[in-house]
Amino acid sequence: MKIGIIDIGGGLRDIYGAGVFDRLLDDGVTFDYCLGVSAGSANVASFLAGQRGRNYRFYIEYSKRKEYLSAGNIPKKGALLDLHYIYGTLSNSDGEDPLDFDALMQNPTEFVVVATDAKTGEIRYFTKEDVSRDDYRIFMASSAIPVVTRFEEVANDFYTDGGVGEPIPIERAFADGCDKVVLILTNPDAPMHAKRRDKVGSVVLRRSNPAVADLLRVRHEVYNHQRMLAHKLADEGKVLIISPDDTCGIKTLTKDTAALQKLYEKGYADAAVIAAFVNGAAE
């Protein structure tokens, strides 16, 4: 039986997912398949590399740095959030907190990263074959929040956040052969309403990137459709949904240390039920 896990991301709010993965490492829970969207892709990478606490440091410590996230990045780098600092300067082999590339690549678990083609709006599913040492652009591509960051180039094509085109890629996991899936949401499990940020992004990108603008306009509808499918599969015993009861006031780019800590602890505690779901499925 093939067991998978999905982390849908959510910017700094995905410290919740970091807590989930640290608990999974502590409990010795493994998967056959991992799928990451946006910040979830980096959470999964550290998990597969066996680097407990690495994701936590990025949310709690590094996010406070101006190089990571600040208005000062805009005139210098053309973006509020500097993905090259996060997934390059900090994460490369000579960086302050390098990703254990060898451990990631040696882990037999299938790893999929979702991004959205900024020109066509099509969904791209990257794999380990698209990663090389000190080249983590697929994580940048998956995490490139429209308007907040620049689109990221990978192999001559430009990409934006995977959550723009596929907010909850539950169908992909089952299409890739999963029999059961753990789904990590980073908001309370409830329908999504049209977000102001998506509306603004749709207007800003209407001329330059109409495909992305169209996706932003209907993103909440796609999210709600995929969420309903996840619940149907959960009723059938095929999906376990893990989500916080509240986000402690954390939004996509909130840097409140105390609130981030609380959300991390929620993720760690909520993940206690995953081992039984995975082990029961494997029997």
Secondary structure, DSSP 8 states (H G I E B T S, - for coil): --EEEEE---GGGGHHHHHHHHHHHHHT---SEEEEETHHHHHHHHHHTT-TTHHHHHHHTGGGSTTTB-TTHHHHHSSSB-HHIIIIITTSTTSSS---HHHHHH--SEEEEEEEETTT--EEEEEGGG-BTTB-HHHHHHT--BTTB--EEETTEEEEEHHHH-SS-HHHHHHTT-SEEEEE-SS-SS-----HHHHHHHHHTTTT-HHHHHHHHHHHHHHHHHHHHHHHHHHTTSEEEE--S--TT--TT---HHHHHHHHHHHHHHGGGHHHHHHHHH-
